[in-house]
Amino acid sequence: MLLSLVKFHRFKRIVVDGIRTNYKVTTHPIRKFSKSTTAMDAKYERQPNVLRKKLSNVVPGSVNLQVLGAGANGSPSAVYLFTDQSRYLFNCGEGTQRLAYEHKTRLSRLEQIFMTRNTWTSVGGLPGLALTIQDAGVRQLGVHGPPHLDTMLQSMRRFVMLKNLQMQNIDATTSQHFEDSILSVQSVVLRSEKQPEQSVISYICKLKPRPGALNLVKCVEHGVPPGPLLGQLKNGQDVQLPDGKVVRSVDVTEPGETALSFVFIDVPSVDYLSALQSHAKEYKQLADSELTEVALVVHFSPPAMTEHADYRQFMAENFSQCTEHIYLNSPSNSFSGYAATHRIQYQLHQLAPLVFPLLAESLELQHNCPLKKTKLDEEEAKEELTGEEKTKHEQPKKDDQKQSLNQGVVPMTSFHLRPKKGLDRALESKLTPEEYIKETHAVPGVTELLAKLKCDTKLSQESELATEGRSNYPRIIFLGTGSCIPNKTRNVSSILIQTAKEAFVLLDCGEGTHGQIVRLYGNERAKEIMLQLQAIYVSHLHADHHIGLIALLTERQQLAPEAPLLLLAPRQIEPWLQFYNRQIESIADSYTLVANGELLEHPLKGETVERLGIDSIGTCLVRHCPHAFGISLTLQAEHEGEPIKITYSGDTMPCEDLVELGRNSTVLIHEATMEDDLVEEARIKTHSTISQAIQQGRDMQAKHTILTHFSQRYAKCPRLPSNEDMQHVAIAFDNMQVTVDDLKEYEKLYPALMAMFAEYTEELEQRAVKRELKQERKRKLAQT
């Protein structure tokens, strides 16, 4: 009897825990279930509610808290809590989904989001994330936070269309308690006397304690038969036997673990400090309780508050010394976490340092602290230690974790709550520039091509000779060159144009645009650019072209500019901006709206644009969606004796009106979403292929064409047509900056560029061949 119970229980434990890794690591009787397990996994991927229901009463064996964004260099402050079966997100600023994608943090099983504020710093990433997880198959999502989150999403319905995702908005000021089988979350509402209507929410989270191990001997003594009753007892549920006897879980299990709590605190300013202090008794009781242990406090509060004497005193008085603290937004958090962006920039920098400058974030990291070593370097360093030194090196110090937290955190810093292992830096995002450069030169032929390139063009030189005779303005800086959603190396649409020494214009501003500026130029220079940013143009109201607007307006407004920003956009953007100004925070004085439609017949001229180094701005309707526009800027700067004219397509299929608007342009910036053999898909989605974009440039007799807005399937480099077709054509990368003189020599970069990404482009070719074979089979089937 006991032996059969042990065998049965072993199988039941694996099924009930629901941890998929257990299927792989467990051998013996489980192996024969591998096929059905695979089928079951697939079923749960297609029908997540099936898994959720099956595991609704299971206390997870693994609970980890992971920093997604640490608030450094324009990155969001966001924390991801994941268990064996559920996912929770705390705050969702701009760039959250991009960090999740980069670090392979799956959002497809996300169930609840908890916001501390309803301002853009906390919720700016929600529109893009909602669209992404809807495409991933998520059907329900709970969003908890301050008032107006529901109306905010409602006001964005024109450009955030959620057909299949049902978002349940819970006002945390009225519904202050959330509970499921894994944890309970208590909202702590903070209000300031100056702005009582602007609530901020902190959260107290308590994990459900995991029951002790099932004692099979006691089960036999109480007469529990093999079967599902064992699993229920193991999960802390009392059961009734067939003979009517009730067996309590506590009678047949070992003592359970101490319940762990963790806290999220956000105090935006001194005005909210007294509200936090009024909850001191609540936090003190939590810390002193014998039933729970406060393992961690995560601070969303800005540095000005976390360093405030009263704030620090509150923490010291209400939490024990055993409680760890993670400070997001801290000056010690020096890395944004977008490592893939730095990797490709270091590689492209080998081609043309002027066109692909290293990001200021990387240079600051190298200057302030040595960049982290690779695993190989660490192993070599360990081998060089003597036996005594190695023992000393491996001995953990008592205050190591405290010291480690004082160093700051970065994306992928983890805190293991169950099993309770505390802080874990093993998977932290880090930069390894030497490795990136070695990767580049390891590709066959690249070193020789780079050497040849230095002889052929000034673009590959870093000396003063490279800038000799080079016109500085206009300078075109690409901040986002991807379409739809951001990926690791291409953010969504945004192009910064320096039209004069102290004047910048922005063409489109997808999610994370401000962060891109900060990481490229550094914090101080970014502030100067924000003050010198005089105009923003929004081509159309798809989310990937304007979600970054609010962040730009609020950041610029905080710097007290001399004049409001000129906003050129479809008139239909106005209700959204008015709602945000009325319900969330004041932005009405930060911009002056001029509708794109007003420039169709009467281009914008005069003093309004002359201070920007521009003579005139004209628009035309393009073939994409309602109220989609192309734009043409005629600048005061000249090239070869003629005014420089820059035309930008926005999103469009080939369009005659755009050709007329951009006639004789110096530079055409045109979307090239699809490769050439996807012409039908491009037509259905009202986009252009690469060859169509190039032809548009020829039709308007543009001197140079720059291709951008690539599908995210082309993370590094798209499939390009022949060398002959690519004459006077450049392809854009994030953080690329060019002048008109640079474009004359850009095509010289192609041999080395194609060699650098040879493996990647070969994959694209293979995909194209497979597509063609698939189409051929379809054609043959259609004929039979």
Secondary structure, 3 states (H helix, E strand, C coil): CHHHHHHHHHHHHHHHHCCHHHHHHCCHHHHHHHHHHHHHHHHHHHCHHHHHHHCCCCCCCCEEEEEEEECCCCCCEEEEEEECCCEEEECCCCCHHHHHHHCCCCCCCEEEEECCCCCHHHHCCHHHHHHHHHHCCCCEEEEEECCCHHHHHHHCCCCCCCCCCEEEEEECCCCCEEECCCEEEEEEEECCCCCCCCCEEEEEEEECCCCCCECHHHHHHCCCCCCHHHHHHHCCCCEECCCCCEECHHHHECCCCCEEEEEEECCCCHHHHHHHHCCHHHHHHHHHCCCEEEEEEEECCCHHHHCCHHHHHHHHHHCCCCCEEEECCCCCCCCCCCHHHHHHHHHHHCCCCCCCCCCHHHHHHHHHCCCCCCHHHHHHHHHHCCHHHHHHHHCCCCCHHHHHHHCCCCCCCEEEEECCCEEECCCCCCCCHHHHHHHHHHCCCHHHHHHHHHHHCHHHCCCHHHHCCCCCCCEEEEEECECCCCCCCCCECEEEEEEECCEEEEEEECCCHHHHHHHHHCHHHHHHHHHHEEEEECCCCCHHHCCCHHHHHHHHHHCCCCCCEEEEECHHHHHHHHHHHHHCCCCHHHEEEEEHHHHCCCCEECHHHHCCCEEEEEEEECCCCCCCEEEEEEEEEEECCEEEEEEECCCCCCCHHHHHHCCCCCEEEEECCECHHHHHHHHHCCCCEHHHHHHHHHHCCCCEEEEECECCCCCCCCCCCCCCCCCCEEECCCCEEECHHHHHHHHHHHHHHHHHCHHHHHHHHHHHHHHHHHHHHHHHHHHC
